[in-house]
Amino acid sequence: MNTSQDRWVWFLDDDVIHNLLSIESDNPELKKRATSHPAVVEAVRMHLAGNSTGAQQALKPALLVGNPDALLLSGQIAFEAGAMEEAATHYRRLAELKPDHPYASLNAGICLARQRRWRMAIEALQRAVVLEPDRAQSWFVLGVCLLNERRAAEARASFARSLRLREDYAPAWFGQAAALQMEGKYQEALEIYDRLLIVQPRSIETLENAVTSAWQMSDRDRVRVYAEKLSHVAPQSTHALWAQLVLAVEDQDYDKAAGVASSIAQANPASPADWYNLGVCLEHAGKYAEAAVAYEGALNLSQDDLDVRCDLAGALWESGQQDEAAAHYQKVLDVSPDFQRARRGLMAMALKDGDLERALECRIGLDDPDGEVAHALAVLRHRRGELEAASELYRESLTRKPDRAEGQWNLGHALFALNRAAEAQKHWRLALEADPNLALASLR
């Protein structure tokens, strides 16, 4: 079964970002800004009246001369419109013109973070926290960016700095736990997640990260607890579904596993791995026809995956669709003549049908390191009465695995039938030494 990669949940505090970048009508700084350029006066009025397009147009003369307030206001308007790249451009230009501006680097960092341009965001935010080291939210946003760059220790230091400034700041606690989780300190992370869940028991992000941490600790009991809670809050959460799926597989409850895998596949219809996992669960549940449908879904999304085609062939064979199964095995061999799974699959089908000629043809190019194929062919020839050929194949098999009791026992029977009693007794003795129960066994 394919397992999912860790799906981390890093987020930006939307309320904090809005507050950091917002321009309100009662902000005492507005009068100071408005006096710096006449265009800013009109633009502020229009923006606060809801005419952002007009405000941007009005700001053009001030932007041409690099007016700081015009750049700040243009950045805000672009941010509110979701134009992060434009907003970041205004804020970065402002930071270049006024390196000591208290908001330019911070706002630029936030906009860059919104674009997931983490490294550039980190550079801007590191300047921001140097300029204003006592702003808890700035350290938090920096921590988020560092976390996304997998710089866990630095992120944890940023979150710790944020918490020293604002001890009850839940997003920073979440970030601290996420950094600990990334460092492999799962127990410490879970202690924080548990405290956060007391206050916000329905937090999807916290529950999802708690599931992942408990899983990394191999604490299956806690995985079940978190996954159950998460499934109530967010029934379609990938984390909850994956936890339920793997736990069901571990419990060998394949019917339940198939039900969960079906939900995952339906939620991610373009994922070949999810359709494949559904096929595996259905196959283990003995639902071979349904498994074949799932494998076919995976194959349609990944035509070149020869292993999936072999799995499809196996499920088709088990469901009684032999011709279709053989056709898929053959398609694999047409692409890769030495592909062992396909050749072995065709061999198994031929042996089950008692088709010696086809089995011998399938044997060409087939690896047989432990002599299982040679033994199976020997049994088939033995049943057909081809005793000399069967004996040679039994011997071939035993050269690769001398302690194969069945091989020694059957070889003894073949030799006895050939009137070679002394040789037969030697092989029967070796078989009984390896497995005394064979005394009452029939020919296999």
N, C-alpha and C positions, 0 to 999 in steps of 0.2 A: 504494500500500500504506500502511496506517496503521502508524505507528511507535509503539512504547510510550514512555511517559514514563520518565525516570530513576527507577529503583526503588531508593532509598537503603536502606541497611541500618544502622540505628542500634540499638544494644542496650544493656541494662543488665547489669552484671556480677552475675549471680544469687548467686554465692558471696560476693561482697563485701557485697551487700545483706543476705544472711542473717547474715553475721558482724556487721554493724553493728547489726542489730536484735535479735539473739538474746539469750535469757536462759538461761544454763547453771547447772546445780546447784552448780558449784564457783566461781561468780562471787562474789568477795569483797564486791561491792556489794549482794548480796542481803540480808545481815544489816542493813545500814544502811537499806535500803528497808523491810524488814519491820517495823522499829521505829516507822515513821512513823504507822501506823494498824493496829489489830488485824485489820481485814479483809484487809489485804495479806498478813499471815502465812499465813492459811488459803488465800488465793487462789494464792500462790506454790507452796504445797505441792500444791494440787490441779492446778495447771498442769503442774508438773514430773512429776506422776503420770499425766498424759495426760488429765485431766478438765477440758478447757478450758471447756466449758459451765458446769460447776459453779464454776469460777474466776471467770467473768464474773458469775455470779449473786452470788457472795460479795463481789465488788468494788463492788456497787451502793451500799452505804452510804458507802464511801470516795469514790466518784465524785460523789455528791450534794454532798459538802463540798469538792470540787475537790482531793482529795489528789493531789499530783504523782506519787507512786509508783503509785497506782492508775491514773492516766491513762496512765502509761508502760507498765504491764503490760497494760492493756486494749488499748492500741494494738498491742502485740506480738501478743496473742492474736488480734485481728481481722486483723492482717496475715497471720499464719500460716493463717488460715481463708480468705484471699483477699478479705476484706471491706475493700477499700482505702479506700472512702469513709468507713466507720466509723473505720478506723484513723487516717486523716488528720484526722478531726474530733477524736479524742482528742489527737493530737500537737499540733494547732494550738491547742487549748484550753490544753494544757500550756505552749506557747510564750507564750501571752498571760499566763498566771499567773506564769510564771517566764521572762522574756525572756532570761536568761543561762544557761538550762539547756543543757548541752552536747549533748544529743541531740534535743531537742524539734523544733527547726527542721529539722535534718537528716532525721529520720525522717518528718516531715510532707512534706518535699520529695520523699523517695523514694516515699511513697505517692501523692502527687499525680502524680509522673512515671509511676507504674504506671497511672494513669488517663488518661495522655496530656494532662493539664491543665498544659501546659508553662509557661505564664506564671506561674501561681500557684506551681508548683514552683520556678521560678527565684527568685522573691521569697524563698521559704523557705530555699532553699539558699544564696543570697547572704548571708542572716543567719547561716547555719551556718558558712560559711567565714570570716566575720569573727570569730565566737566561737572557732573552732578552725581556724586557718589552716594547721596542719601536718598535716592529715589528707589524704593523697593521694586516697583514694577519694571524699571529699566534692567535691573539685575535678573529679574525673572525672564524677560524676553531674551536677554543674552543667553541665559541658561538653556532655554528652549532651542535656540540656534546651535549652541554647542552640542546639545544632545543629538540633534539631527545630523551633525557631523561626526557622531560617535565619539566625541571627546567627553567621555562620561565624568572623569575626575574634575575637569575644568567646569563642566556643567554643574556638578554637585557643589563646587565652591561658590558658583554664582547664586545657586538657589539658597545656599547657607547664608550668603551675604544678604539676600533678599529677606530671609526669615529673621535675621538679626534686626533688620529695620522694621519688619512687620511680622510679628510672631504668629499671628492668626491667619496669614495669607495662604489659603488652601491651595491655590494653583502652584505656589512655590513648594508646598509640601508634596504635592503630586509629582512635580518635577524632581524633587529630591529622591522620592521613591523610585521613579523611573530611572534615574541615574544609577542608583544602587542596583537596580535590576539589571541594567546594562553591564555593570561591573561583576555580575554574578553573585551579588550579596542578596540572595533572594529572601532569606529570613528577615533581614533588616527592612527590605522593601515591603514585605507583607505586614510587618508591624505598623508601618505608616499607612498602608492601604486599609488595614483594619480600622485604624483610628478615623480615617477619612470616611469610611463606610458607616460609622456610627452617626456621623452628621449628615451624610448624603448616601443613604443605603441604596438608592436607585441610580447611582452614577455608573453609567455604562462604561466610561473610560476606565474608572477605577476597578470595576469588576473584571473587565477584560484583561487588564494588566495583572490583576491578582490571579486570575486563572493561569496566565502564562508563567508567573513566578512559581506558583504551586506546582505546576507541571515540571518546571526545570528542577525543582527540589525532589521530584518523584514522590510528592505527597499526594497520593491519589484521593485520600479522604477529603483533603481541602479542595482539591480540584473539583470533586463532586459537589461540595457545598457551594463554592463560588459559581460553578457552571449552572447549578440549579437556580440560584438567585438571578443570575444573568439571563437565563432562559425565561424567567417570569417578567423581567424588565424589558428584554429585547429578544423575543423568540427567534428572530432571524439573525442574531449576532453570529458572525463566523466563529468567534472564539468559543461561544457556548456550544455551537453545533459540533465543532471539531473536538472539543473535550468530550462531549457525549458520544461521538463516533468512536474515538480511540478507546474510551473506557468500555464501551459495549463490545468492541473487538477483543479487548483484554479479558472481558468476562465470557467471551465466546458466545455472546448473545447476538448472533448474526442477523436475526430477523429485525431486532431493534437497530442494529448498526446499519442495515440496509435502508431502514426508514429515515434515519438521520442523514445518511449519505445521499439519499434521494432529495432531501430538502436542500442540501448543499449544492448538488448538481443543478437543481432547478433555479437556485439563486444565482448560480454562475454558469449559465448554459454554454458559454464560450470557453470553458476551462476543460481541456481534455483530461487533466489529472482527476478532476472531481467525478467525471463520468467513469473513468477507469476505477476509481475507488468504489463507486457504486457497484460496478461489475464484480469486483473482488468480493464484496460483502454478499451480494446475491449468489455468487458461486458457492461461497462457504455455507450459505443457507440452503443449498441444494436447489436453488431456483435457476436452473441453467438457461432456460429459454429467455428469461428476463435478464440474466447476466449477459447473454449474447447481445441483447438490444443495447444494454449500457456500454459494452465494449465497442459496439458498432458506432455509438455516439462519440466515444473517445477517438476511434479511428477516423471518423469523418473530419475531426478537427486536427488530426495528426497522422496524415496518410503515410508518412515515411517511417512510422514507429513499428518495426517488425515484431517486437515483443507483444505489443497490443494486438497485432493481427494473429499472433499465435494464441494468445489468450482467447480471442474471439473464436478461433478454430476449435480450441479445446471445449469451450462452452457449447458450441454448436454440436460437436460430437456427443457430448454428454446429454444433450437434449434430443438426440436421435437424428440430427440433420447431418448425416455422414458425408454426403456429396458436397454440401456447402463447406463443411469443415476441411475436407481434403483440398477443395479448391483454394481456400485461404492459405493452407500450409504450402501449396504449390506456388502461390503468388509470392510467398516469402522466398522460396528457393529460386524462383525466377530472377529475383533481385539479388539474392545472396546465396549461391549454391552450397556454401559451407555452413549455413546457419543451422546450428545443431538442434535447437528447439523444434524447428519445423521438421527436420529430418527424423528426429526422435518421435514427434507426434504422428507422422505418417507410418513409422515403424510400429508404434503401439496399435494403430488402427489395423494394420495388416495382420499383426499377431492375434488380435482379438477376433478377426474374421477367419483366422486359420489360413491366410493366403501366403504360403511360403515363398512363392516366386516374387510377390510384391515386397515381402519383408526382406528378402535377399537383395533386391534392388535398392531398397531404402538404406540397407546397411552400408552401401558404398559411400565412403567419406564420413561415416558416423563414428565419432569418438566413443571408445568403450573401455575407459580406464579400469573399471572394477569388474569387467566381464559380465555385466548384467545382460547385455544384448546377446552375447554368445550363449549364455545360459538359456534365455528365452527361446532362441532359435533351436537350441539343442532339444528342449522340451517339445517344440513343435515337430521336429523331425522324429523324435522318439515316438510320439503319438501316431505318426504316419507309418511307423514301422521301419524307418530308415536308421537302423541301429548303429552301423559303422559311422555314418555321418554324425549322428547324435553323440556318439562317444567322443569323436574328435572335438566337437564343439564343447562338450562338458569339460574335456581336458584343457581346452583353450581358456575357458572361463576360470578354471581352477588355478591356472598359472598366474592369473591376475588377482585371484582371491582364494587362496588355498583353504581358508577356514569356512568356505561356503558349504554348510552341512547338506543342504538340499542338493548341491551339485555332486558331492561325494555319494550321497544316497542314490540319486538317479543314475549316476554313472555305473554304480554297482549293479542296478537292475538291468541296464543296457548290456553290460558285459556278461551277466548271468544268462540273459536271453541269447547271447552269442556263444554260449557254452564255454565261457571263460570264468569258471566258478572261483578259482583261486584268486584271480584279480578282483573279482566282484567282492569277495569276502574282505579283502584288504580295504576297499573303499567303503564298504558298509561299516567296518570297524572304525575308520576315521570319522565317518558321519555320526556314529553313535557317541563317540568321544566328544564331539562338538555339540551334539544335541540328542540326549537319550530319548526324547519324546518321539523321535523318528521311527522307533521300533514299531509303532502302531500306525505309522503314516502310510498313506498310499502314494503312488507315483504322482509327482507334481510336475 
